[in-house]
Amino acid sequence: MRVLFLSALLLLAAAPTATAAEGWSLTPAGGSRPAFYAEGEPGTPLRDTVSVTNRGERAITVRLTATGVRIAFAQTRVRVPARTRADIPFTVTATGDRTGEIAARDQDGRRATVPLRLRAGTPALSALTVEHVTVHADHIAYELVNRGTTVLVPRLAVHADGILGQVLDRAPRTLPVHLDPGQRLDLTEPWPHHPALDAVDVRLTATAAGGAHDSAHTSARFVPWGAVAGVAGTVAAGGALMVVRRRGRRARADDGVAQPSRTEVELTGAVT
């Protein structure tokens, strides 16, 4: 269980000590605080102590309750001897911004209260990730995810290296987007003038205020398949023509003078 410091609420600094008639009083323990103020992360148990001071000549018995907030007292019924102070610990769980009070009532019906303000805040955390980077024909696709608790305005830098060196280097620039906590965005980075023939390594780096930083990379190969298909077709056509021509020469030789015996090698690689 976490214990947080509970300080006096400045707005309530002028509040008087809660006194029931002339006999006893109810105050925060440990000083001259006029009220309780507790702050912590949601779900965090917070501890403090309330004091009942009996200045009278006879013992009193008080019953402690709370309104506006849910409080667990170490004991709710307290007997305080004459000229004695009783300190009663209590625990309150941060569940949101709340305003309430702690009250004590004695056996004669006299009542005293102390204000209490509870604040549950989420700590500011700046964090993001770059995910699912893929390279397409004319752009780079990726995702940005806000992993923190604050709204982010990200900046993006893009870098790519090919076989012979750097092929893309874009300095960090602010993106025209706002990422809410937990939000995921699909984004693209244009790249119309990528290499025609190369193997590249692409790296995206995103940053944002508060120290958010992440990088992701992927690899891609650019191959001009149209040109490759054209060259392959030309080579295939030329090979067929060579076969036809060689066969034509053999046919003409068979029509006339006998040729010396020899081994013919076809373009298919078969040996006859």
ABEGO torsion letter per residue (X at the ends): XBBBBBBBBAAAAABBBBBBEAABBBBBBGEABABBBBBBBBGBBBBBBBBBBBABABBBBBBBBBBGBBBBBABABBBBBBGBBBBBBBBBBBAEBBBBBBBBBBAAGBBBBBBBBBBBBBBBBBBBBBBGBBBBAABBBBBBBBABABBBBBBBBBBBBBAAEBABBBBBBBBBBBBBBGBBBBBBBBBAABBABBBBBBBBBBBBBGGBBBBBBBBBBBBBAAAAAAAAAAAAAAAAAAAAAAAAAAAAAAABBBBBBBBBBBAAGBBX
